[in-house]
């Protein structure tokens, strides 16, 4: 381990000596200071906070990602090209240790720069908006979805009943059952005029008493146009005489937030929310099952959320570093840089790859796919699964939006991107580097 | 002399830059001379725009597409905070494409604003839309009639019209803002303090010299109300308009004129919380003329004629209820001659009575205010004249309309947005308006009596 640390130390010293660190610090500083001066928010303090966090930290991670890719690719390839590696391999150092040392050097450098940038961003945000009360915007709220409505049993009953009567429409039974499920789901999350629906939330780890609670909702209206719909939101245990009530004339398609007194939360961590459609004109409110109605509860401090966000970013940089060092240990710097950039691009088009996996006729225009179509399909499926661990949401979105970055998420990124994917890439890199012939005549 | 080659190359580069720079002005002039562009060529372009349009070359389209996709996704997800910045970047990437500016201005003022429940939030987005078009879009495209039209439309339709349920708030806040620029409905054009003139130009892009011209042609306008601004921007855009834009801007002019005639004078007293936009009767002849000119210029446009007919019908009612009988009769004759109809084959008085009955069935907020204010002024006028019966009749009419209208708008939320001010408050306004017109002390003294 001491050899790995020594190599990492040399890598860091080289980076400092070659002014890479100074240049990076300069770029980060420019991003942190200049961006807030040029970026336009939506005119609200909350908007300014979100846009500052999103863009400043976004620019920081982008700069560090590009630098990591470049430095990672250069770490071994330039040593090979300039023949410095010949000195190293004659010493009692394994090539795997050399690989690990280079990667660790990059990781330590990234961790330091990320911590500095995070702290500077936070300090500047506080300084920029020192006149404002930021407590309500710098939050970390857990987003809780309602307990799903049980529809499976009803769907099967409807299916069996239709089958018994011989009223099943033509088609495969599983598709008919799925259609029944969808219909029931839509009914369960729609509120026709004059009716109400109940949404029950089970808050994991009952929040501390007094912590702010809010209901966030979004719906579509059965009417065309965007005329507001009158509704009544009631929260609290159903048997409580003093349930919280708020009538709203609310716009469809918009995202609306209603603060709920923390006292409305039951002692077992349950929150019941009823929404009644009280609009005088017949109109149905249609909620999406996943994000139609959600409860937001303050869970930890913004500062802790920022740390988690930076940890996720560091994990992503750790993988990028591993990928770049591996590619750099096989190819020369220009080839390695282009290859690494291509790999990163593939990792970022997960949505497109997923669409491609559903296509069968990629080349052919006929009904039956050909051999090339089959081959391409296999490639797309392979690529999709290969890049799946990297299709996770950007941690800056929840941080800026005041949503919690759960430890479970940080853990899953650490497990899949650093340990599993990074480990696999590392093993591949060490193996390839070990097999590489370094003393070839030119 | 080992650097000789490098020195020669540097000199060549410097010479090249100098030659390119010196050709800039003649080229710009040639573009103007040969009418190669609809707008003025951009000069002194901000560095960011120059960079994006020149350095990025064809790639800027791809970047703009990506930003546009992100903007649409964020809007769909209800994450609005970034949209102003994205719209700014997208438009700066394609600064000479008027449709891009028009889309984003409209998107903010119309699509995003209505996603909010609070009037302050909605107003912020309407302002963002106006700001993007007026402060940025027109700066880069000063000759694009379409942008004038889009900007004027926000004033005419979004703010002045009543399709948005929060329009009352927009009008009030806009009046508060513009009211700070000058005392009363319009500036004293000869004596605008320099700092005010500068604010008008820099913040609101209102050029006092142009405002005065608009005032001469279409006024007297109350600039605290959005109709005046719709007229101003439509008038400014007309000089650049070709094809369909000409008709559109003409429409905006006469429709806003009609709107200003029927709803273009503000009675405002912030201390009392009074905000009533009533008819600006002095504008009716000019609005008529604007319609007539537009119809003469576009004889095939049946929509214009039907708009004209409706305007004349409403104008008769407004003039009659404001005791401008001669003018009401004049328009009635004109209407009968231009658009013959069975309902016009009767006396003016019988026509008015029939319309009143019809009117009460499906009356809108602004018509109700017009009607009530007119009836109340009539009532005070006849009281001042000593005819208590007539005064009583008009008072009764005002009460009936107020009661009828509010009967279906009693709920607090609806009353706040679409309701009427208290009748007593309107009556007080009407009394003050009548008092100003009276000459004799005896007549004025009769107005001290309580409402009939």
Interface residues (C-beta under 8 A of the other chain):
Chain A: X39 X40 X41 X42 X43 X44 X46 X47 X48 X50 X51 X54 X55 X218 X226 X227 X228 X230 X247 X248 X249 X250 X251 X253 X254 X255 X256 X401
Chain B: X77 X78 X79 X80 X81 X82 X83 X84 X85 X88 X114 X115 X116 X117 X124 X125 X127 X128 X165 X413
